Amino acid sequence: MSSAQKRALWRGMRDCSPFMLVVIPFSTLFGVVARDAGLDILQVVAMSAIVIAGSAQFTALALLQDQAPVFIVLLASLAVNMRMAMYSAALVPHLGQAPLKLRALMAYVMVDQTFAVSVRTFEAEPSMPLPEKIGYYFGCIIVVCMPWYLCTYLGAVLGQAIPAALSPDFAVPICFLALVAPMLRSLPHLVAAGVSVAAAVSFAWVPWNFGLIISALLAMIAGAQTEFWQRRRLVKEAA
């Protein structure tokens, strides 16, 4: 690794380090909840290591507790994680020239926090060389994924000793607010966010959290349609 890559690695670690304040309680909470749901320590740690997606893990856990069919559990988890496909598409212009094996590893460890921080930096500095972008990306990964693994294990082992008054469930909404708020930069983003919230509340009665899938589809349609209307208006004004 060159000195420039090392500097990029450390920079990525520094830029993403504030998210440790929510990743640590978030992952600890999952360990606690998963143990309460009946999973053993090995199953808890394996789920976090394989999936590495807190929202999908909590969704799957809630559905399993409700005795939902496996198909519904997988479908709901897939719907929650569909945003990763959009994240990947957004990173292709920046990391798409990396070797295939490296891209596969980057895809495996990609999470909301690392995407949000890295894509913002890459867009602000388009001239950053590919090796430095890779180093920066993995710097972001280190300070998010390593605490996620460790604290999931600690939550599974020590969860029963945490008093109810000190439950770390506050980290879930804080984490997603910190991720979503800076990305609401245009009207389509705002429309998609508004529709997703309204639909999630409206369809909260649907069994097995299937309302999340409905709200996600409606939000994507609303955001895409708003962007289409904006482009069509610009074309008319230009004509």
N, C-alpha and C positions, 0 to 999 in steps of 0.2 A: 504494500500500500504506500503510495507516494505521500509526501508531506501535505500536499494540497488536499488529498482525499482524507487524511487524518484531521485536518482542520475542518473540513466539511462534516466529517463524522461528529466531532465535538460540537460543532455549531448546531447540528441537528439535535443532538442530545440536549443542548442548552435550550433551544427553541421549544422543544416538546416537553421539557421537564415540568412546567406548570401543571400539565395534565396528570401528573402523578398524584396530585392532591385529590383527584376524583377517581383515578384508576385504582388506587389502593383500597379505598372503602368499597368501591363498586365490586371489585373482584373478591374481596373479603365477604361481602354480602352474598355473592353467589355461592361461595363455599358453605356459608351458614345455611342458606335456604335449600341448597341441594342436599345437604345432610339431613335437614328436617324433612325433606321429601322422601327420604329412604335410600338415597344413593350412598354407597360406601365411599371411602376416601379415594380408592383407586378409580372408581367410576367418575367421581367429581373431577379429579385431576385430568383424567383422560378426556373428558368432555371439553374442558377448557383448552387442552393442548390440541385437540383435533379441530374444534370449531373456531376458537379465538374470536368470538363475536358475542359480546355480553347480551345484547338485546335478543338475539336469536336463541341464546342459551336460556334466558329467563322465559321466553315465549314457549320453548319446547318443554321446559320444566313445569310451567303452569298447566299446559295441555296434558302432560303425562299425569299430573296430579288429578286432573278432571276425568281421567280414564278415556281420553280422546283416542280415536283410531290412529294407528301409526301413520297412515297416509295423510291425515289432517295435520299431525305434528310436523311431518316433513314439509308439507305444502306451506304451512304457516311460517316455518323457519326459513324456507326458501324465499317467501314473499318479503319477510323482514330483511333478508340479506340481499335482495335484488339490487339495492343501492350500490353494492360492491361492483357490480357490472358497470354501472355508470362511473364509479370511481376509476375503474381500470381504463375505461375509454378516455377519461380526462387525463390520465397519466401517460397514455401511449405517445403523445408528441414529445414527452420529456424523457421517458425511460424505454421506449419501444425498441431502441437500437441495442439494448443490453443483450447479452447471451441468453439463450432460451432457458437454461438451467437457473440462471440468476433471476430471470423474470418469473419463473415458476415459484422460486423461494420468496420473491417480493410479493407475489400474489397471495401466497399462503399466509404471510404475516401482516397483510394489509388490514388496517382497522381504521375507524373513523378519524381518530386523532392524528395518526400519521399521515393520512391522506390530506386532511384539512391544512395541516402545517406545511407539508412538503409542496403541495400544489400551489399554495399561496406564494411560497418562496420561489418556486420554479417560474411562475407567471411574472413575478416581479423582477426576476433576473434571468431572462431568456438566454443570455449568452453564457450561462454557467456550463462548463464542459460536462459531458456525460459521466465520466468517472467521479466528478465531484457531486453530481446529482445522486449517483448511487450511494456514495459515502454519506451524504446528507440524509437520504431516505433511511438507511440502516441506523444512523444515529437516532432518528426519530423512533425507529422500531425498538431499539434497545431499552429506552427509558419507559416504554409503554408495555411491551410484551413480557419482559422479564419480571417486573412487579406483578403483572397479571397472573403469571404462572405461580409465583411464590405466594402471593396473598390468597389465591384460590385455595392452595394447600393449607395455609395457616387458618383460613376461615373454616375449612372442613375439619381441621384438627381441633381448633380452639373455639369454634363457634358456640358451643354449648356454655362456655364460660363467659360470653359477652352479655352483660345485663341488657334487658329489653330497652331501658332508657338510653342506652348508647348504641342502638341499632344504626348501622351505617347506610340505611336505605335512602337517606337524603342525597347520596351521591348520584343516584340514577337521573333524576330530573336536572340536577346541576350540570352533569356531564353533557347531556344532550342540548341543554340551553347554550352551553359554551361552544358547542360544535355548530349548532344550527344558526344562531344569531348572526355571526359574522358572514355567513354565506347567503343571507337574504339581501342580495345586492341589486335585484331588478324586479320589475312588476311580475314576470312569470314566476320567479321564486316566491314572492309574497302570496300570489294567488294559489300556488301549489301548497304552500304551508297552511294558508287559511282553509282551503278545502280539506286538507288532510285532518286538521284539528276538528272541523265541523263534522266531517264524515265519521271520524273515530268516535266522537261523542254520540252521534245519531245512531250508529250501528253497534253501540256497546252491548246491546241486548243479544246480538247474534251469538249462538253457541260456539264454544271452543276458540274464542278470539278471532273468528273468521271475519269479523268486522274490520280487522286491521288490513286484511287483503283487499277488501272492498274499498276502504279509504285510500289505500296506497294506489290502486288503479285509478280511482277518481281524481286523486291529486295529480298523477302523471298526465292524465288526459287534460285536466284543466290548465296545468302549466304549459303543456305543448300547444294547446289551442290558443292560449294567450300570446305565446311567442309567435304563432302563425299570424294572428291578427295584427300584431305589431309590425311584422315584416310586410304584410300586405298593405298596411297603411303607409309605410315608408315608400313602397314602390309607387303607390298612387300619388304621394306628395312629390316624388322625384319626377313623375311623368307630367 
